[in-house]
Amino acid sequence: MYAVSFYFICTTITTVGYGDIKGLTTPERIFCALIMILGVIAFSFASGSLASIIQNYDSHNAKL
């Protein structure tokens, strides 16, 4: 029951959605939940890096 709850929480928080493809067994649910969390971390890192690049570019142009 904990695996189902963890999967439901991760699916809801990461806004992946409840699509046609989903984990049916406990190992599948745990794997999917971990991949969702890893995806959110990767997306956050990429967004932060892009924002940093744009900010540095903008500050360089502001000096000119």
For each residue, the residues with C-beta under 8 A, 3 or more apart:
1: 4 5
2: 5 6
3: 6 7 26 29 30
4: 1 7 8 29
5: 1 2 8 9
6: 2 3 9 10 29 30 33
7: 3 4 10 11 23 29 30 32 33
8: 4 5 11 12
9: 5 6 12 13
10: 6 7 13 14 16 32 33 36 37
11: 7 8 14 16 17 18 32 33 36
12: 8 9 15
13: 9 10
14: 10 11 36 37 39 40
15: 12
16: 10 11 19 36
17: 11
18: 11 22
19: 16 22
20:
21:
22: 18 19 32
23: 7 28 29 30 31 32 33
24: 28 29
25: 28 29
26: 3 29 30
27: 30 31
28: 23 24 25 31 32
29: 3 4 6 7 23 24 25 26 32 33
30: 3 6 7 23 26 27 33 34
31: 23 27 28 34 35
32: 7 10 11 22 23 28 29 35 36
33: 6 7 10 11 23 29 30 36 37
34: 30 31 37 38
35: 31 32 38 39
36: 10 11 14 16 32 33 39 40
37: 10 14 33 34 40 41
38: 34 35 41 42
39: 14 35 36 42 43
40: 14 36 37 43 44
41: 37 38 44 45
42: 38 39 45 46
43: 39 40 46 47
44: 40 41 47 48
45: 41 42 48 49
46: 42 43 49 50
47: 43 44 50 51
48: 44 45 51 52
49: 45 46 52 53
50: 46 47 53 54
51: 47 48 54 55
52: 48 49 55 56
53: 49 50 56 57
54: 50 51 57 58
55: 51 52 58 59
56: 52 53 59 60
57: 53 54 60 61
58: 54 55 61 62
59: 55 56 62 63
60: 56 57 63 64
61: 57 58 64
62: 58 59
63: 59 60
64: 60 61
